[in-house]
């Protein structure tokens, strides 16, 4: 059964390495302490865990209007979000943009949303980053392992001592 909790974003009540997938929607752009939150996400993700981050596109129409769900908080560009993920020990795997339909209250515009999305994905593709309302990046957790060094033969060398 589903359960909900209300907690501080930097103190998740979950054990280490306990979650396989995390989806962050309206979390990154509204967070007051983004790096501690991302560190906490890293802590609870399993070693093969992945995080999907969905944020408003800085260049998109949706982030410019306050009446939309993405009109609040801090929007990101793909470059900014990728840098944030890399800085917090995540490796971006896949990037997508979505929400090509312009914000509208018109039933006709909203009923045509699937067509707008197909046009955006097909014709704008990777270039559509400037047009999509949201950016979605899936990232894996970076785990570093020590690599053994090869033993090298000792070579005799000389050290110069400066005159005092």
Secondary structure by P-SEA (a helix, b strand, c coil): cbbbbbbbccccccccccccbbbbcccccccccaaaaaaaaaaaccccbbbbbbbccccccccccccccccccccccaaaaaaaaaaaccccccccccccccccccaaaaaaaaaaaaaaaacccccccccccbbbbbbbbbbbbbbbbccccbbbbbbbbccc
